[in-house]
Amino acid sequence: MIASIRTDEGYGVELDLPVKYLPFINSESKLRARSLSGENFMLSLRAILPEENRRTASRLTKLSFDGEVLGSIRANGAQINVLVPSTEVQELLVIPQDAVVPVAGGHVVFVFDNGIAKRQAVRLGSAIDERIIVNSGLQAGELVITRGNEGLDDGAAVKQGKIPKRDVPNMSNDTSQAEKAEEIPTELADDAKKWLLKWQSSRGEQSGRLELSSKASLYNDKPVLVTRKNDTVYFDTELVLPFGIVTLSFELVSSPNSMNGTVILSGLPNGREVQMDVIGTAN
């Protein structure tokens, strides 16, 4: 043989499927898979060959890709992780992990009930990405508090926050320019640089992720409008707490490997404002 040539089509997946998982898969099954670099995609069942490996108690199973094959796995022998169902499909109650407060002997959540925070003990299951399964202690449809819950007491008065429309300051006398500024860019440029910002509050160390580029900027993965003046950057962002919405106003001086300055927390009860020092490092 001089050369072996294959086309860019016809890729498939083969795996040794444990026999004990056969009852949970059928011809219409869709399986989630993940590349070693963390990219997710879906697979469809093609065939389960009628020949069993006695040593591993498994059967060779063939799967096909749903949609385009990722470039990172376009190779014979490429390895991926396939998530195979191991139980019957059932509905589960999941909540954000931020809603869970660890306590002695277990975990609790705070349920929002007509302006009152009610503390409820819960029994948790497995984590799914940024969410966690609740096995008992909570009913579907109940609202859980996810921000500021560490310092709450049972029966505390709380207010359900609503994200207001951001009022972008008029940086120009031209009203048409101000109207355009309300549309905050969302797509980062290739020159984007990541920063990890940290500061100390009454609740301990706080942190946020800032990504700056010439086209757009993100704070904790959400677009923010950044104003630059020489080496100083200014931006505001909202934070939802049980009692309402507060504003974080950053003023940071950047250098190649650091971004230090202050953040002012405004919108606190009784109109209070708190200023804290911020230390930022290139991430």
C-alpha positions as CSV (number, residue, x, y, z in Angstrom):
1,M,0.0,0.0,0.0
2,I,1.4,3.4,-1.0
3,A,-1.2,5.6,0.8
4,S,-4.5,5.4,2.6
5,I,-6.8,8.3,2.0
6,R,-10.1,9.0,3.7
7,T,-12.7,11.7,3.2
8,D,-13.7,14.4,5.7
9,E,-17.1,12.6,6.1
10,G,-18.3,9.5,7.7
11,Y,-16.9,9.9,11.2
12,G,-18.5,7.8,13.9
13,V,-18.1,6.7,17.5
14,E,-17.5,3.2,18.8
15,L,-17.7,2.3,22.5
16,D,-17.9,-0.8,24.7
17,L,-21.2,-0.4,26.4
18,P,-21.6,-2.3,29.7
19,V,-24.5,-4.8,29.4
20,K,-26.1,-3.4,32.6
21,Y,-26.8,-0.1,30.8
22,L,-28.6,-1.7,27.8
23,P,-32.1,-1.3,29.3
24,F,-31.7,2.4,29.4
25,I,-30.9,2.9,25.7
26,N,-33.1,2.4,22.6
27,S,-33.0,3.3,18.9
28,E,-34.2,6.8,19.6
29,S,-31.7,7.6,22.3
30,K,-29.6,10.8,22.1
31,L,-26.4,10.7,24.2
32,R,-24.4,13.7,25.3
33,A,-20.7,13.6,24.8
34,R,-17.7,15.8,25.6
35,S,-14.3,16.2,24.0
36,L,-11.2,16.1,26.2
37,S,-11.0,19.9,25.7
38,G,-14.5,20.3,27.2
39,E,-16.6,20.8,24.0
40,N,-20.1,19.3,24.2
41,F,-22.0,17.6,21.4
42,M,-24.7,15.0,20.8
43,L,-24.6,11.5,19.5
44,S,-27.3,9.2,18.1
45,L,-27.4,5.4,18.4
46,R,-26.7,3.5,15.2
47,A,-26.3,-0.1,16.3
48,I,-25.5,-2.4,19.2
49,L,-23.7,-5.4,17.8
50,P,-25.1,-8.8,19.0
51,E,-21.8,-10.0,20.3
52,E,-20.8,-9.8,24.0
53,N,-17.3,-9.5,25.4
54,R,-17.4,-12.0,28.3
55,R,-14.3,-10.4,30.0
56,T,-15.7,-6.9,30.2
57,A,-19.5,-7.8,30.1
58,S,-20.0,-5.2,27.3
59,R,-21.1,-5.0,23.7
60,L,-19.6,-2.9,20.9
61,T,-22.0,0.0,20.3
62,K,-21.8,2.4,17.3
63,L,-22.9,6.0,17.4
64,S,-23.2,8.8,14.9
65,F,-22.7,12.5,15.3
66,D,-25.7,14.9,15.4
67,G,-24.5,17.8,13.2
68,E,-21.0,18.8,12.3
69,V,-18.0,16.9,13.8
70,L,-15.8,19.1,15.9
71,G,-12.4,19.8,14.4
72,S,-10.6,18.8,17.6
73,I,-11.8,15.2,17.2
74,R,-11.5,14.7,13.5
75,A,-9.0,11.9,13.8
76,N,-9.0,8.1,13.9
77,G,-8.7,7.0,17.5
78,A,-9.7,10.4,19.0
79,Q,-10.9,10.0,22.6
80,I,-14.1,11.5,23.9
81,N,-16.3,11.0,27.0
82,V,-19.8,9.7,26.4
83,L,-22.5,10.2,29.1
84,V,-24.6,7.0,29.2
85,P,-27.8,6.9,31.2
86,S,-27.5,4.4,34.2
87,T,-31.1,4.7,35.5
88,E,-34.6,5.3,34.2
89,V,-35.3,8.9,33.2
90,Q,-37.0,10.8,35.9
91,E,-37.8,14.4,36.7
92,L,-35.5,16.0,39.2
93,L,-35.7,19.3,41.2
94,V,-32.5,21.3,40.7
95,I,-31.5,24.7,42.1
96,P,-28.5,27.0,41.7
97,Q,-25.6,26.0,43.9
98,D,-25.4,29.6,45.1
99,A,-28.8,29.0,46.9
100,V,-27.3,26.4,49.2
101,V,-25.9,27.4,52.6
102,P,-23.8,24.8,54.5
103,V,-24.7,24.5,58.2
104,A,-23.8,22.1,61.0
105,G,-25.3,18.8,60.1
106,G,-26.4,19.5,56.5
107,H,-27.5,22.3,54.2
108,V,-30.3,24.9,54.2
109,V,-31.9,27.2,51.6
110,F,-33.9,30.4,52.1
111,V,-37.2,30.5,50.3
112,F,-38.7,33.8,49.2
113,D,-42.3,33.8,50.5
114,N,-44.2,37.1,50.2
115,G,-41.3,39.3,51.3
116,I,-40.1,36.9,54.0
117,A,-37.0,34.7,53.9
118,K,-37.9,31.2,55.2
119,R,-35.1,28.9,56.2
120,Q,-35.6,25.3,55.0
121,A,-33.4,22.3,55.5
122,V,-32.7,20.3,52.3
123,R,-31.2,17.0,51.4
124,L,-29.0,17.3,48.3
125,G,-28.0,15.0,45.5
126,S,-25.4,15.2,42.8
127,A,-24.2,18.5,41.3
128,I,-24.9,19.2,37.6
129,D,-22.7,22.0,36.3
130,E,-23.6,25.0,38.4
131,R,-26.8,23.4,39.8
132,I,-27.5,20.8,42.4
133,I,-30.2,18.2,42.8
134,V,-32.6,18.6,45.8
135,N,-33.8,15.2,47.0
136,S,-36.1,16.6,49.7
137,G,-37.0,19.7,51.6
138,L,-38.1,21.9,48.7
139,Q,-41.1,21.9,46.4
140,A,-41.1,22.7,42.7
141,G,-42.1,26.3,42.1
142,E,-40.7,27.7,45.4
143,L,-38.4,30.7,44.9
144,V,-34.9,30.3,46.5
145,I,-32.6,33.2,47.4
146,T,-29.2,33.0,45.7
147,R,-27.4,36.2,46.7
148,G,-26.8,37.5,50.2
149,N,-28.2,34.4,51.7
150,E,-25.2,33.6,53.9
151,G,-26.1,36.5,56.3
152,L,-29.9,35.9,56.4
153,D,-31.9,35.0,59.4
154,D,-35.1,32.9,59.3
155,G,-38.1,35.3,58.9
156,A,-36.0,38.2,57.7
157,A,-37.8,40.8,55.5
158,V,-36.5,40.7,51.9
159,K,-37.3,42.2,48.6
160,Q,-37.3,40.5,45.2
161,G,-34.8,42.3,43.0
162,K,-35.5,43.3,39.5
163,I,-32.7,44.2,37.0
164,P,-33.4,47.8,35.8
165,K,-32.6,49.1,32.4
166,R,-29.1,50.5,32.5
167,D,-28.9,54.3,32.1
168,V,-25.7,54.9,30.1
169,P,-24.2,58.4,30.9
170,N,-24.1,60.8,28.1
171,M,-20.4,61.0,27.2
172,S,-21.0,63.4,24.4
173,N,-23.1,66.5,23.6
174,D,-24.4,64.6,20.5
175,T,-27.6,62.9,21.6
176,S,-27.4,60.5,18.7
177,Q,-24.1,59.3,20.1
178,A,-25.6,58.8,23.5
179,E,-28.4,56.7,22.1
180,K,-25.9,54.5,20.4
181,A,-24.0,54.1,23.6
182,E,-27.0,52.4,25.2
183,E,-26.2,49.4,23.0
184,I,-23.3,47.8,25.0
185,P,-21.0,45.8,22.7
186,T,-20.9,42.1,23.5
187,E,-18.2,40.6,21.2
188,L,-14.7,40.6,22.5
189,A,-11.8,41.5,20.2
190,D,-8.7,39.3,19.8
191,D,-6.7,41.6,22.1
192,A,-9.0,40.7,25.1
193,K,-7.1,40.5,28.4
194,K,-8.5,38.8,31.6
195,W,-8.3,40.2,35.1
196,L,-9.2,38.8,38.5
197,L,-10.4,41.6,40.8
198,K,-10.5,41.0,44.6
199,W,-11.7,43.2,47.5
200,Q,-12.7,42.8,51.1
201,S,-16.3,43.4,52.2
202,S,-18.2,42.9,55.5
203,R,-19.0,39.4,54.1
204,G,-15.3,38.5,53.5
205,E,-13.3,38.4,50.3
206,Q,-15.2,39.1,47.1
207,S,-14.0,38.7,43.6
208,G,-15.0,39.3,40.0
209,R,-13.7,38.5,36.5
210,L,-13.1,41.3,34.1
211,E,-12.3,40.9,30.4
212,L,-11.2,44.0,28.5
213,S,-10.8,44.4,24.8
214,S,-10.8,47.2,22.2
215,K,-14.3,46.2,21.1
216,A,-16.2,45.1,24.2
217,S,-15.7,44.3,27.9
218,L,-17.3,41.6,30.1
219,Y,-17.6,41.5,33.9
220,N,-18.5,38.0,35.2
221,D,-19.4,37.1,31.6
222,K,-21.9,40.0,31.3
223,P,-21.3,43.0,28.9
224,V,-20.4,46.2,30.7
225,L,-19.8,49.7,29.3
226,V,-16.2,50.7,30.1
227,T,-14.9,54.3,29.9
228,R,-11.1,54.8,29.6
229,K,-9.1,57.8,30.5
230,N,-5.3,57.4,30.1
231,D,-4.5,54.3,32.2
232,T,-7.7,54.4,34.2
233,V,-10.9,52.4,33.4
234,Y,-14.3,53.1,34.8
235,F,-17.4,50.8,34.7
236,D,-20.5,50.1,36.7
237,T,-22.4,46.8,37.2
238,E,-25.5,45.7,39.2
239,L,-25.6,43.1,41.9
240,V,-28.9,41.6,43.0
241,L,-29.2,41.1,46.8
242,P,-32.2,40.0,48.9
243,F,-33.1,43.6,49.8
244,G,-32.8,44.9,46.3
245,I,-30.2,45.9,43.7
246,V,-26.9,47.6,44.5
247,T,-24.4,49.2,42.1
248,L,-20.7,48.4,42.0
249,S,-18.8,51.4,40.5
250,F,-15.2,50.5,39.7
251,E,-12.3,53.0,39.1
252,L,-9.1,51.1,38.3
253,V,-5.6,52.0,37.2
254,S,-4.1,49.5,34.9
255,S,-0.5,48.4,34.3
256,P,0.9,45.4,32.4
257,N,0.3,42.9,35.2
258,S,-1.9,44.7,37.7
259,M,-5.2,46.7,37.9
260,N,-5.7,48.4,41.3
261,G,-8.1,51.0,42.5
262,T,-11.5,51.2,44.3
263,V,-15.1,50.1,44.1
264,I,-18.0,52.0,45.5
265,L,-21.0,49.9,46.6
266,S,-24.1,52.1,46.4
267,G,-27.8,51.5,46.8
268,L,-27.5,49.9,50.3
269,P,-30.3,50.3,52.9
270,N,-30.7,53.8,54.3
271,G,-28.8,55.2,51.2
272,R,-25.4,54.1,52.5
273,E,-22.4,53.8,50.3
274,V,-19.2,51.8,51.0
275,Q,-15.8,52.3,49.2
276,M,-13.4,49.4,49.2
277,D,-9.9,48.9,47.8
278,V,-9.6,46.6,44.8
279,I,-6.5,44.5,43.8
280,G,-6.5,43.1,40.3
281,T,-4.1,40.6,38.7
282,A,-3.8,39.5,35.1
283,N,-5.4,36.1,34.8
